[in-house]
Amino acid sequence: MDNKCLNKLLKLLMEIMGDNKDYLIDLDSVVGDGDLGLTMSDGFAAAYKAAESFDGSDIGKLLYSSGKAMSTAVPSTMGTLMASGFMNSGKVLKGKTELNNLEIIELFQSFMDGVSNRGKAKIGEKTFLDGMFPAVEALRASVQQGDSLSTGAQKAAAAAEEGFKNTANMIAVHGRAATRGEASKTLLDPGAAVAMLMMKAFEKSIENVEA
């Protein structure tokens, strides 16, 4: 994966968040203030525009600049978390001009770490992490067993969707949903839905890629 491929991924992320804006609004209206769809569509659009205008081959710098643009465009809680993910990935991958399969895993791992460190959340607390963590683990296991990247991406997307669905069995610890206590257990988490959509965009971005 080079900057051209990364730009393709960022464009698909922008598109999938835009296409699912109303879906995210509906999910967030139940547990939050209902602005998640707008935040994610605007935020990922800003990230892509920054990447599109980036002049250089350093993948880390591109990711960091995308995160900075997102943080400025959508300085909300979720916008800040996603921006932190991009910026942490940028720091970890600074100096890279092309990513092999293991480094692509590191891209998503470092993104997740950036979100976790900023939001102070853990796996099982009904957040974005509960969609992204199983996806990263599925991608890692797939690559390690010798699957193609496209197969790994398919497995990661499926795991993210399953993780999102599993949030209906968790009690919320963070945000407005946490005020519901036990009543939050049956609700799907909008943040995990964002993780699911991200991995669907990743799957689409490397369809038929056998690296």
C-alpha positions in Angstrom: 0.0 0.0 0.0 1.4 3.4 -1.1 0.0 6.8 -0.9 -2.1 6.2 -4.0 -3.8 3.2 -2.4 -4.2 5.1 0.9 -5.9 7.9 -1.0 -8.3 5.4 -2.5 -9.0 4.0 1.0 -9.6 7.5 2.4 -11.9 8.4 -0.5 -13.9 5.2 0.2 -14.1 6.1 3.9 -15.5 9.5 3.0 -18.0 7.9 0.6 -19.2 5.2 3.0 -19.6 7.7 5.9 -21.6 9.9 3.6 -23.8 7.1 2.3 -24.5 6.0 5.9 -24.9 9.4 7.4 -28.6 8.9 8.1 -28.0 5.4 9.5 -25.4 6.8 12.0 -27.7 9.6 12.9 -30.5 7.1 13.7 -28.2 5.0 15.8 -26.8 7.9 17.7 -30.2 9.5 18.3 -31.0 6.6 20.6 -27.9 6.8 22.8 -26.4 10.2 22.0 -27.2 13.6 20.5 -27.8 12.4 17.0 -24.9 14.2 15.3 -22.6 11.3 14.6 -23.6 10.9 11.0 -22.8 14.6 10.3 -19.6 14.4 12.3 -18.3 11.3 10.5 -19.3 12.4 7.0 -17.8 15.8 7.4 -14.7 14.5 9.3 -13.8 11.8 6.8 -14.4 14.2 4.0 -11.9 16.6 5.6 -9.4 13.8 6.0 -9.6 12.8 2.4 -9.3 16.3 1.1 -6.2 16.8 3.1 -4.7 13.6 1.8 -5.7 14.5 -1.8 -3.8 17.7 -1.6 -0.8 16.2 0.3 2.4 16.6 -1.6 4.9 13.8 -0.8 5.3 10.1 -0.4 5.5 9.8 3.4 2.5 7.7 4.4 2.9 8.7 8.1 2.9 12.4 7.3 -0.2 12.0 5.0 -2.1 10.2 7.8 -1.1 12.8 10.3 -2.1 15.7 8.1 -5.5 13.9 7.5 -6.0 13.6 11.2 -5.2 17.3 11.8 -7.6 18.3 9.2 -10.3 16.1 10.7 -9.7 17.5 14.2 -10.2 21.0 12.9 -13.3 20.2 10.8 -15.1 18.2 13.5 -13.9 19.1 17.0 -16.6 16.9 18.7 -15.9 13.9 20.9 -16.0 11.3 18.2 -14.3 13.6 15.7 -11.5 14.1 18.1 -11.2 10.4 18.7 -11.0 9.5 15.0 -8.5 12.3 14.4 -6.4 11.0 17.2 -6.4 7.6 15.5 -5.2 9.1 12.2 -2.5 11.1 14.0 -1.2 8.2 16.0 -1.0 6.1 12.9 0.9 8.9 11.3 3.4 9.0 14.1 3.9 5.2 14.0 4.3 5.0 10.2 6.3 8.1 9.7 9.0 7.7 7.1 7.2 4.8 5.4 6.5 5.2 1.6 4.9 1.8 1.2 3.2 -0.6 3.6 3.5 -4.4 3.5 0.7 -6.5 4.9 2.1 -6.5 8.4 2.4 -2.8 8.3 -1.2 -2.4 7.1 -2.2 -4.3 10.2 0.0 -1.8 12.2 -1.9 1.0 10.5 -5.2 -0.2 12.0 -3.7 -1.2 15.3 -2.1 2.2 15.8 -5.3 3.9 14.8 -7.1 1.9 17.4 -4.4 2.6 20.0 -4.7 6.3 19.3 -8.5 6.2 19.8 -8.1 4.1 23.0 -5.4 6.4 24.5 -7.4 9.5 23.8 -10.8 8.2 25.0 -9.5 6.0 27.8 -11.8 3.2 26.8 -11.2 -0.5 26.9 -12.5 -3.5 25.0 -15.9 -4.6 26.2 -17.0 -1.1 27.2 -19.4 -0.7 24.2 -17.4 1.7 22.1 -15.6 2.0 18.7 -13.0 -0.4 20.0 -15.5 -3.3 20.1 -15.9 -3.1 16.4 -12.3 -2.4 15.5 -10.5 -4.8 17.8 -12.0 -8.0 16.4 -11.4 -6.7 12.9 -7.7 -6.1 13.6 -7.3 -9.5 15.2 -9.1 -11.2 12.3 -6.8 -9.4 9.8 -3.7 -10.3 11.7 -4.7 -14.0 12.0 -5.5 -14.1 8.3 -2.3 -12.6 7.1 -0.2 -14.8 9.5 -1.8 -17.9 8.0 -0.9 -16.8 4.5 -4.2 -15.5 3.1 -4.2 -12.8 0.5 -4.8 -9.3 1.7 -8.2 -9.2 0.0 -9.2 -12.3 1.9 -7.9 -10.8 5.1 -9.9 -7.7 4.5 -13.0 -9.7 4.0 -12.5 -11.5 7.3 -11.7 -8.2 9.0 -14.9 -6.6 7.7 -17.0 -9.6 8.8 -15.4 -9.5 12.3 -16.1 -5.8 12.6 -19.7 -6.4 11.8 -20.0 -9.2 14.3 -18.3 -7.0 16.9 -20.8 -4.2 16.2 -23.7 -6.6 16.7 -22.2 -7.9 19.9 -22.3 -4.4 21.4 -26.0 -5.2 22.0 -24.8 -7.4 24.8 -22.7 -4.8 26.6 -23.4 -2.2 29.2 -22.2 1.3 28.2 -19.4 2.8 30.3 -18.8 6.0 28.3 -20.8 8.9 27.0 -24.5 9.5 27.3 -25.4 5.9 26.9 -23.7 5.1 30.2 -26.3 7.1 32.0 -28.8 4.4 31.0 -27.0 1.8 33.0 -28.4 -1.7 32.5 -30.9 -0.2 30.0 -28.1 0.4 27.6 -27.3 -3.3 27.3 -29.7 -4.0 24.4 -28.6 -1.0 22.3 -26.2 -1.1 19.4 -23.2 1.2 19.7 -22.8 3.9 17.1 -19.1 4.1 17.5 -18.7 0.4 16.7 -20.8 1.0 13.6 -18.2 3.5 12.5 -15.5 0.8 12.9 -17.6 -1.6 10.9 -18.0 0.9 8.1 -14.3 1.7 8.1 -13.5 -2.0 7.6 -16.1 -2.3 4.8 -14.3 0.6 3.1 -11.0 -1.2 3.6 -12.4 -4.4 2.1 -13.6 -2.5 -0.9 -10.3 -0.6 -1.3 -8.2 -3.7 -1.9 -10.6 -6.0 -3.7 -8.7 -8.4 -5.9 -5.4 -7.3 -4.4 -3.3 -10.4 -3.8 -0.3 -8.7 -2.1 
